[in-house]
Amino acid sequence: IWQMFFEGRYLILLMGAFSIYTGFIYNECFSKATVIFPSAWSVAAMANHSSWSSDYLATHPSLTLNPNVTGVFRGPYPFGIDPIWSLAINHLNFLNSFKMKMSVVLGIVHMGFGVLLGAFNHVHFQQWHRLVLELLPEMIFLLALFGYLVFLIFFKWLKFTAADSMVAPSILIHFIDMFLFTSNPDNLPLYQGQ
């Protein structure tokens, strides 16, 4: 078994490095939130905006930071997820949605990169027919389905703000309806003519 560890030492090193990187992205170490930079959210703006006292806001067990109040959200966190989310009641909903969408985006980028690397193999081995019969259908399939999904993810992130996020349609329902050739009147289109 020590021979297996020794032969896989670089793989183990890379796995450790990438898990540390993932910990930095989610600002967690052993599932405990870490604070590298100060939070980009401020409760003081809600105290000034409402009739509540700042003591009540600081001790309220189910406080929701409202990004629609001016001054609550002071800009994006410099790197990773803001650690204030670890205190939020809906942190699992937010993080699971974020992780799922980022996994889809990064997975499609990796698959596209792999297909393009295959093109270099075809050129190197002078298998020109594979460029047309293999690479082209793979890229069309990948980009027509999953490239469109990535487009929808970024479009939804850019179009809907915190003020109108409650009326934002579901990308998952759109994708299912696209395959079933159906429409869902409860799930409005993201853009005109979708």
N, C-alpha and C positions, 0 to 999 in steps of 0.2 A: 504493500500500500504506500510505503514511503517513496518508492520509485514512481508511482502514479502522481503523487503530490509534486515530486521534483520535476517530472516531465510537464506537468500542467502549471508550473509556477507562474508563468506569464499570464495565463488565463485567470488564475486566482488573483494576481495583482490587478489585472484589468477589471475583474468583477468587483474587487474592493474599491478601486478608484471610481467606478461608475456608481456604486452604491453610496459613496460619500457625496458625489455630485448630485445624486437624486435627493439625498438628505438636505443638501444646501437649497435645492429648488423648492422643497416643501418646508424648509426651515424647521426640520425635526431631527432629533438625535434620539434613537431608541423610542420613537413615538412620543417624544416630549418636545414641545415647541421651544425653539431657541430664538433669541432676539439679537440679531446682528446689527440691524439699523433700527432707528426709532419708527414707530408705526405711522402710517400715512392717514390714520383715522383719528378724529378728535371728538371727545364727548363734550368738550367745553362749548362748542358751537350749538349743540342741542340744548345745553343748559341756558344759554343766552337767548335761544329762539323760543323756548317754551316757558311755561309757568312753573316747571319743576325746579327744585333746588339742585345744585350740583352734588350735594350729599346723597340725595335720593337717586340721582342718576348713577352715582358711583357704586351704590350698594344694591341696585335693582337686579334681581337674579335673571330676568329674561329681557334685558335691554337689547334693543335692536338699533344699530347705528343706521340712521336714514341718510343715504347718500344724496337725497334730494334737498336736504337742508344745506344751505350755503355754508361752507367752512367745515363740514363734517369730513368730507373726503378731500384731502389736500394734495393729491397726486399719486401716481403709481409708486409702489414699493420698489426700491432700487434693484433687488434681485430676489426672485423666488416669490413665495406666497407670504403675504403679510401675516405675522404671528397673531394678530388680533382675531383672526378667524378661528383660532383654537378655543377662544372664549365664546364664540357665537353658538346659538342653539342650532342654526342651520348649517354648521360647518361641514357635516357629512354630505349634505345635498350639494353644496357648492364644490367641495373637493372632488367628490365622485364624478360630477359633471365635468369639471375641469380636467381631471385625469383621463376620463374617457375620451374627450375631444382631443386632448394633446396626444394621447396614444394613437388615435386614428391618424392625425396629421403626421406625426413622426413615422408611423408605420408605412403610410403611403409614400412618404419621401424615401424611406429605405427601400421599399419595393421598386420604386421608379429608378433609383440609383442602381439596384441590382440588375434591372432589365437593361439599362444603358451599359453596364459593364459587360453584359452578354454581347452587346454590339461590337465591342473591342475584340472579343474572342472570335466572333464570326469574321471580322476583317482580318485578324491575324492568321486564321486558318483558311482564309480565302473561300469561305462558305457564303457566297453572295446570295444564294437563294434563301438562306435562313434570315437574312435581313428583311426580306419581303414576306416570307411565309411564317416567320416566328416572331421577330422583333416588332414588326408593324402591328399585327393583331394583339400582341400583349400590351403594347403602349395604348392602342385604341381602347381596349377593354379596361385597362387600369385607369386611364384618364377620363373616359366617358362615364364610368360609374363612380369610382372612388375619388377621382380628381374633382368631379362635380360635388361630391359630399364635402370635400375640403373647402371648396368654394363656398358652399352653403354655411359651413361653420364660421368662416371669416366674415362672410356677408352679414350673418346674424350678429356677430360680435360688434361689427362696425355700425350697423343700422339701429339697433335697439339700445337705448340708454337705461339707466336705473329707473327713470320716470315711467317709461312705457314697457318695462320688462314683463309685466304681468300679462300683456296682450301678445307677447312674442309667440309665434307659432312653433310647433315642435318639428325639428329637423328629422327625427326618427319617423314620425308619422308621415312626413312628406316622402321620405325614402321608401317606406312600405307602400304608400299609395302609388308611387311611381312604378314599382314592380307589379302591382296588382291592377294597374290601369284604372284606378278608382279615384274619387275625390272625396274629401272630408269637409263638409261645410263648417264644422267646428274649428278646423285648423286652416286659418286664412293663409293665402300665399305670401311668401317672403317678398316677392317683387312682382310687378305687373307682367302678366303673361306667363307666369310660371306654370 
